[in-house]
């Protein structure tokens, strides 16, 4: 990092010890958060980030911004939304990214909103290689950023706001507002993703992933990650195992163990949905529930009361389960269900 070493951030960033944020600011913040969750449900995925940044601008003044996601393993920028930015900024940044001490600070302190003014003195920044090669050209005078790590996929989501005038810098109130807003921005953006992709047929299946054409995970359910680790124990980070990545890139289904991973083309992304090829896949959701209860020892009458059905309906469902699974007794049914569920990663038994 050019100039002086970075000062400790955490000690003075506990909101309970900092009276800077006024109640009026807190009310504005609350209004934006409510808007993200309420009105945001109606905003299409393709417009969500632009719309959300318009809401942010009502509480934090900024001129332009970049909001994107990246993986740490392997290091790769997945995509980035530029808000009121010169399109040449991405190419220019790639040529001088090694000098970006601000990005290094975000990575080192995930979840904390960091202001450029907290890292270096103004004079030091203006003399830095990063400012001379990048900041001056694009009028990056002040920056306020946050990086979050997604636990399931190990992806990084980042959002940096920029001001293009030398005065005023971002305030401590701005920094606090940004730190409190970032988890909600990430959560509602992820919800927009899920609404977009899980409208596909089969969305009730618990094991799914959104993958780009390079075979990198963009989103995934915990059950999908568990499935990967069960069949490819060495799998880590956001890159798919090579056999699966090849299938996804070709748009072909991939079979592993008792699972078929179907691939749907969604433009620049692929939606991967795991479907069981074992015994449980032959049963409907209702039949599965009744079969489990019956195999565990419940009577027809007890199951009927629990599920608000008639005993005759329960008997019919049990008979259908016997025929579909090729069993002739309660003991055989229990063994067949046990052999089917014992192969499932945590969370995938439904």
Buried (B, 14 or more C-beta within 10 A) or exposed (E): BBBEEBEEBEEEBEEEEEEEBEEEBBEBBEEBBEBBEEEBEEBEBEEBBBBBBEBBBEBBEBBBBBBBBBBEEEEBBBEBBBBEBEEEBBEBBEEBEEBBBBBBBBEEBEEBBBBBBBBBEEEBBBEBBBBEBBBEBBBBBBBBBBBBEBEBBBBBBBBBBBBEEEEEBBBBBBBBBBBBBBBBBBEBBEBBBBBBBBEEEEBEBBBBBBBBBEBBBBBBBBBBBBBBEBBBEEBEBBBBBEEBBEBBBEEEBBEBEBBBBBBBEEEEBBBBBBBBBBBBEBBEEEBBBBBBBBBEEBEBEBBBEEBEBEBEBBBEBBEBBBEBBEBEEBEBBBEBBEEBBEBBBEBBBE
